[in-house]
Amino acid sequence: MTAVSSTQLFFAVLAIALFSHVAGHSYMTSPISRSNQAQTNSGCRGPECMGPCDIPLSKAKRAPIVAARGSSVRVDWPRNNHAGGFIRLAWAPTSQSDDHTAFDNHVQQINCHEIGNPTPGQCAPSDPIGDVNGGGSGPGDGSFGACNTNITIPLDLTDGLWTLQWAWFGGAFSLGDYYSCADYKISGGAVGKLTPVFIGGDFSYPNQQKCKFFNTDKLHVCTGEPCQKPIYTAYQAQSGAPAAGQLGLNIVITTPVSVPVPVPVQVPVPVPVQVPVPVPVQVPVPVQVPVPVQVPAPVQQIPQTPSKSTTGRVVLPPVVSTPSGSNCAGATSVSSSTARIVALDTWGSQFHALIEITVDEAVLTDWVLEVTFPFATRVVNYFNGGALQCSDATRSYFMPAASWSNNKPRGSTIQVEFVAADAGSTQAFLASNIGIRVLKH
């Protein structure tokens, strides 16, 4: 594998800057949430932010938005670097907005994560053909290319303080639940009832009553990250509607029903029956033809190479990696902090890995994560706290993506995700043959 050129590195750094280092996490950017969540560094992720809002009511930084029942609200969120999942929009009295159940009891709608922009290339992967689960096409603050939907403030809200909750669940690859909230002061407007709805259709399944999702189709299942108890096969894309009951407690999912138009019944006209005339059948006389006897030739047994899809790849001689500055990242010492693979997923000609660094020193500064592969490969995408610095033979080196993933104190963790090229290795083979360690400058 050749080293990353200066031009490639420049564009990689530029791409990261445009994404504001949000690393695949999402949140409501319009209306602006109570924590001014125009962008986020850690991504409101568990266990630091497990809802029901981005911050508790006692820490709200914004005054309530004044609006009437029946008025329209456009809700925006950036797609960022993870595909799939569902967005749930729900309401609760602001005084109860620190309680999950209050929102669970008043869901307005569920729609797909990757929806909302009529312009091609927005709310979509940057490589819509080669990497449908890869990075998105807009910046992390959602200033353009954001996903969105329009809702009507429910007619059953009473005058007073209410909170709109945005929740994302079932996102790729191993995400937990994500939450944002915006506070409202409801005053006036028509009065009516709320009928929760599911609205399907996303980038992968346009105009269909389903969404692409990963791990779970229920909120409150993936309460940690990576998702520890997936309902479905971990990290593999699924498709369908959210599980029954997700539109509110004791509420079965309701979808818009189209009423069929009656079709006039065509009365068949009787057709005269044609009686076939019998035709004499000529019976051929079988002719016996002698058949020469074929003598089988000796079969030569040729040993077959075991399938890579079941046995993994052939391990190359181990790469000796010394921290003496010989690596392309210029790392010169070994850190006492450790790293481990917490998730591996394979699909098509790529594999996805999630690596977690546990800081075991006073402060981990300017770290370098060295990943050694048992075969030549190339990293095609990277997310979370690490950015690809360079590649050297069968090794790749990741460094802090931004200040928020650097200078980490003892006991904290840093997650580095990447997608690399491969053709058929098993998860077990990769887990046993990928080497990782933490270096420092």
KOLFI-229591 format. One record per residue (C-alpha): residue in three letters; x, y, z. Coordinates in steps of 0.1 Angstrom, whole numbers, padded with zeros to 4 digits, always signed. Example, Ala and Ser with C-alpha at 12.3 -4.5 7.8 and 13.67 -1.06 7.14 Angstrom:
2
ALA+0123-0045+0078 SER+0137-0011+0071 
! end
This chain:
441
MET+0000+0000+0000 THR+0015+0034-0010 ALA+0017+0063+0014 VAL-0010+0090+0012 SER+0003+0119-0009 SER+0003+0154+0003 THR-0026+0162-0021 GLN-0047+0133-0008 LEU-0039+0143+0028 PHE-0050+0179+0021 PHE-0083+0168+0007 ALA-0088+0144+0036 VAL-0082+0172+0061 LEU-0105+0195+0042 ALA-0132+0169+0042 ILE-0129+0165+0079 ALA-0131+0202+0084 LEU-0163+0204+0064 PHE-0178+0178+0086 SER-0169+0197+0117 HIS-0156+0164+0131 VAL-0190+0153+0141 ALA-0180+0118+0132 GLY-0213+0104+0121 HIS-0235+0117+0150 SER-0266+0137+0143 TYR-0289+0161+0161 MET-0316+0186+0154 THR-0302+0218+0139 SER-0335+0236+0132 PRO-0353+0245+0153 ILE-0321+0251+0173 SER-0322+0229+0204 ARG-0322+0241+0240 SER-0283+0236+0242 ASN-0277+0256+0210 GLN-0268+0224+0193 ALA-0259+0239+0159 GLN-0230+0214+0159 THR-0215+0190+0184 ASN-0181+0177+0191 SER-0189+0145+0210 GLY-0222+0140+0192 CYS-0247+0138+0221 ARG-0239+0101+0225 GLY-0243+0077+0253 PRO-0237+0073+0281 GLU-0231+0110+0283 CYS-0263+0120+0266 MET-0291+0094+0268 GLY-0319+0118+0266 PRO-0347+0125+0267 CYS-0331+0158+0256 ASP-0297+0171+0247 ILE-0295+0187+0281 PRO-0318+0188+0311 LEU-0345+0215+0315 SER-0325+0231+0343 LYS-0296+0238+0319 ALA-0317+0251+0290 LYS-0299+0280+0272 ARG-0327+0292+0249 ALA-0361+0309+0255 PRO-0391+0290+0243 ILE-0403+0295+0207 VAL-0437+0311+0205 ALA-0461+0293+0181 ALA-0497+0284+0176 ARG-0513+0251+0171 GLY-0516+0241+0135 SER-0485+0262+0124 SER-0459+0245+0103 VAL-0424+0237+0116 ARG-0395+0225+0094 VAL-0372+0201+0113 ASP-0336+0198+0100 TRP-0307+0175+0110 PRO-0274+0167+0092 ARG-0269+0132+0078 ASN-0232+0132+0085 ASN-0212+0100+0083 HIS-0237+0073+0093 ALA-0267+0061+0072 GLY-0300+0046+0081 GLY-0323+0046+0110 PHE-0355+0063+0121 ILE-0363+0099+0133 ARG-0390+0101+0160 LEU-0407+0134+0167 ALA-0426+0137+0200 TRP-0440+0162+0224 ALA-0442+0165+0262 PRO-0451+0192+0286 THR-0419+0211+0292 SER-0422+0205+0330 GLN-0420+0168+0322 SER-0393+0170+0295 ASP-0367+0152+0316 ASP-0389+0121+0315 HIS-0387+0096+0286 THR-0422+0083+0293 ALA-0438+0118+0287 PHE-0425+0118+0252 ASP-0432+0081+0246 ASN-0469+0089+0253 HIS-0472+0117+0228 VAL-0454+0107+0195 GLN-0464+0128+0165 GLN-0445+0109+0137 ILE-0417+0086+0128 ASN-0399+0090+0095 CYS-0366+0078+0079 HIS-0333+0094+0088 GLU-0322+0100+0052 ILE-0350+0121+0038 GLY-0360+0156+0030 ASN-0341+0173+0002 PRO-0353+0174-0034 THR-0319+0184-0046 PRO-0298+0154-0058 GLY-0268+0147-0036 GLN-0282+0162-0005 CYS-0290+0142+0026 ALA-0272+0114+0009 PRO-0238+0096+0009 SER-0210+0114-0010 ASP-0205+0082-0030 PRO-0241+0071-0036 ILE-0230+0041-0058 GLY-0199+0027-0043 ASP-0205+0035-0006 VAL-0241+0039+0003 ASN-0233+0038+0040 GLY-0204+0062+0038 GLY-0199+0098+0046 GLY-0226+0124+0039 SER-0227+0154+0015 GLY-0231+0183+0039 PRO-0213+0199+0068 GLY-0219+0189+0104 ASP-0238+0221+0112 GLY-0265+0212+0086 SER-0260+0246+0069 PHE-0266+0229+0036 GLY-0275+0194+0025 ALA-0295+0188+0057 CYS-0321+0161+0060 ASN-0355+0175+0069 THR-0392+0170+0073 ASN-0422+0194+0079 ILE-0446+0189+0108 THR-0477+0207+0120 ILE-0478+0216+0156 PRO-0504+0192+0170 LEU-0539+0205+0175 ASP-0542+0187+0209 LEU-0515+0207+0226 THR-0530+0230+0253 ASP-0518+0266+0256 GLY-0486+0266+0277 LEU-0451+0253+0276 TRP-0443+0222+0255 THR-0411+0206+0243 LEU-0405+0190+0209 GLN-0382+0160+0210 TRP-0361+0148+0181 ALA-0348+0112+0185 TRP-0327+0091+0161 PHE-0324+0053+0165 GLY-0313+0024+0144 GLY-0284+0043+0127 ALA-0254+0026+0112 PHE-0232+0009+0122 SER-0233+0006+0160 LEU-0249+0038+0171 GLY-0269+0043+0202 ASP-0299+0066+0205 TYR-0295+0103+0199 TYR-0317+0132+0212 SER-0324+0169+0208 CYS-0351+0191+0222 ALA-0366+0225+0214 ASP-0389+0243+0239 TYR-0421+0260+0227 LYS-0447+0283+0242 ILE-0480+0273+0225 SER-0506+0300+0222 GLY-0538+0299+0202 GLY-0547+0280+0171 ALA-0573+0254+0162 VAL-0581+0226+0185 GLY-0582+0189+0175 LYS-0566+0155+0180 LEU-0533+0139+0172 THR-0530+0109+0150 PRO-0495+0095+0150 VAL-0481+0084+0116 PHE-0451+0066+0102 ILE-0438+0081+0069 GLY-0415+0058+0050 GLY-0391+0063+0021 ASP-0354+0073+0023 PHE-0323+0073+0001 SER-0322+0035-0002 TYR-0360+0030-0005 PRO-0375+0061-0021 ASN-0413+0063-0021 GLN-0416+0031-0001 GLN-0432+0026+0032 LYS-0400+0015+0049 CYS-0365+0027+0059 LYS-0330+0012+0060 PHE-0319+0007+0096 PHE-0293-0011+0117 ASN-0293-0032+0149 THR-0328-0021+0161 ASP-0361-0008+0150 LYS-0370+0004+0185 LEU-0361+0034+0206 HIS-0346+0027+0241 VAL-0328-0005+0230 CYS-0293+0007+0220 THR-0288+0028+0251 GLY-0250+0024+0249 GLU-0225+0027+0221 PRO-0216+0005+0204 CYS-0251-0011+0207 GLN-0246-0040+0231 LYS-0280-0058+0226 PRO-0290-0055+0189 ILE-0323-0070+0180 TYR-0311-0078+0145 THR-0278-0090+0132 ALA-0252-0066+0145 TYR-0241-0039+0120 GLN-0260-0054+0090 ALA-0285-0032+0072 GLN-0322-0041+0076 SER-0353-0026+0060 GLY-0388-0021+0072 ALA-0411+0000+0094 PRO-0404+0007+0131 ALA-0416-0020+0155 ALA-0452-0019+0166 GLY-0458+0005+0195 GLN-0431+0030+0186 LEU-0457+0056+0178 GLY-0466+0058+0214 LEU-0474+0034+0243 ASN-0502+0010+0233 ILE-0505+0026+0199 VAL-0501+0004+0168 ILE-0483+0020+0139 THR-0506+0038+0116 THR-0498+0045+0080 PRO-0516+0066+0055 VAL-0541+0044+0037 SER-0551+0050+0001 VAL-0587+0043-0007 PRO-0590+0021-0038 VAL-0612+0034-0067 PRO-0639+0010-0077 VAL-0633-0005-0111 PRO-0664-0011-0134 VAL-0671-0049-0138 GLN-0668-0061-0174 VAL-0696-0085-0183 PRO-0681-0112-0205 VAL-0698-0117-0239 PRO-0706-0154-0248 VAL-0683-0168-0275 PRO-0694-0197-0297 VAL-0675-0229-0289 GLN-0655-0243-0318 VAL-0657-0281-0319 PRO-0623-0295-0331 VAL-0624-0320-0360 PRO-0605-0353-0352 VAL-0573-0357-0373 PRO-0558-0392-0378 VAL-0525-0395-0358 GLN-0495-0411-0376 VAL-0475-0433-0352 PRO-0438-0435-0361 VAL-0420-0468-0359 PRO-0389-0466-0336 VAL-0356-0473-0351 GLN-0329-0490-0331 VAL-0295-0474-0335 PRO-0264-0490-0319 VAL-0247-0466-0295 PRO-0209-0469-0290 VAL-0197-0475-0255 GLN-0177-0446-0240 VAL-0148-0457-0219 PRO-0142-0430-0191 ALA-0107-0416-0190 PRO-0088-0416-0157 VAL-0097-0385-0136 GLN-0068-0365-0123 GLN-0075-0352-0088 ILE-0064-0316-0084 PRO-0062-0302-0049 GLN-0085-0272-0044 THR-0076-0240-0025 PRO-0098-0235+0006 SER-0125-0208+0001 LYS-0115-0175+0016 SER-0150-0167+0026 THR-0150-0196+0051 THR-0114-0198+0062 GLY-0102-0162+0060 ARG-0073-0149+0041 VAL-0037-0163+0040 VAL-0017-0145+0067 LEU+0013-0126+0054 PRO+0046-0126+0074 PRO+0041-0103+0103 VAL+0052-0066+0098 VAL+0078-0055+0123 SER+0068-0021+0135 THR+0093-0001+0155 PRO+0085+0032+0172 SER+0118+0047+0162 GLY+0105+0072+0137 SER+0105+0046+0109 ASN+0067+0048+0106 CYS+0051+0074+0083 ALA+0034+0091+0112 GLY+0067+0098+0129 ALA+0056+0082+0162 THR+0086+0077+0185 SER+0073+0060+0216 VAL+0048+0035+0229 SER+0020+0047+0251 SER+0008+0029+0282 SER-0027+0034+0270 THR-0044+0004+0253 ALA-0067-0002+0224 ARG-0091-0029+0215 ILE-0115-0038+0187 VAL-0150-0034+0199 ALA-0169-0040+0166 LEU-0161-0056+0133 ASP-0184-0059+0103 THR-0178-0072+0068 TRP-0199-0066+0037 GLY-0191-0068+0000 SER-0156-0057-0007 GLN-0151-0038+0025 PHE-0150-0042+0063 HIS-0158-0018+0091 ALA-0139-0016+0124 LEU-0146+0003+0156 ILE-0115+0006+0179 GLU-0117+0020+0214 ILE-0086+0035+0231 THR-0086+0035+0269 VAL-0064+0062+0284 ASP-0041+0047+0311 GLU-0018+0077+0318 ALA-0023+0111+0333 VAL-0031+0127+0300 LEU-0029+0112+0265 THR-0016+0139+0242 ASP-0009+0137+0204 TRP-0016+0100+0203 VAL-0011+0078+0172 LEU-0032+0047+0167 GLU-0012+0021+0146 VAL-0034-0005+0129 THR-0015-0034+0113 PHE-0034-0055+0087 PRO-0025-0091+0077 PHE-0029-0082+0040 ALA-0024-0051+0018 THR-0054-0028+0020 ARG-0064+0008+0020 VAL-0086+0028+0043 VAL-0115+0043+0023 ASN-0133+0062+0050 TYR-0128+0071+0087 PHE-0150+0086+0114 ASN-0152+0094+0151 GLY-0121+0106+0171 GLY-0094+0095+0147 ALA-0084+0109+0113 LEU-0061+0089+0089 GLN-0027+0104+0090 CYS-0008+0081+0066 SER-0005+0045+0054 ASP+0027+0025+0053 ALA+0028-0010+0036 THR+0002-0029+0056 ARG-0001-0004+0083 SER-0023+0027+0088 TYR-0019+0055+0113 PHE-0047+0076+0129 MET-0042+0107+0149 PRO-0067+0130+0168 ALA-0094+0143+0145 ALA-0096+0175+0164 SER-0089+0190+0198 TRP-0119+0173+0214 SER-0103+0138+0208 ASN-0069+0149+0221 ASN-0055+0156+0256 LYS-0077+0130+0272 PRO-0073+0123+0309 ARG-0069+0089+0325 GLY-0100+0067+0324 SER-0115+0084+0293 THR-0120+0066+0260 ILE-0115+0075+0224 GLN-0133+0057+0195 VAL-0118+0055+0161 GLU-0139+0040+0132 PHE-0127+0032+0097 VAL-0138+0013+0066 ALA-0111-0005+0046 ALA-0110-0025+0014 ASP-0111-0063+0015 ALA-0126-0092-0005 GLY-0140-0120+0016 SER-0122-0121+0050 THR-0143-0134+0079 GLN-0150-0114+0110 ALA-0131-0140+0131 PHE-0101-0138+0108 LEU-0099-0100+0110 ALA-0104-0100+0148 SER-0075-0125+0152 ASN-0051-0109+0127 ILE-0054-0071+0130 GLY-0028-0057+0153 ILE-0034-0024+0172 ARG-0014-0003+0196 VAL-0012+0032+0208 LEU+0019+0053+0200 LYS+0029+0089+0208 HIS+0051+0116+0192 
! end
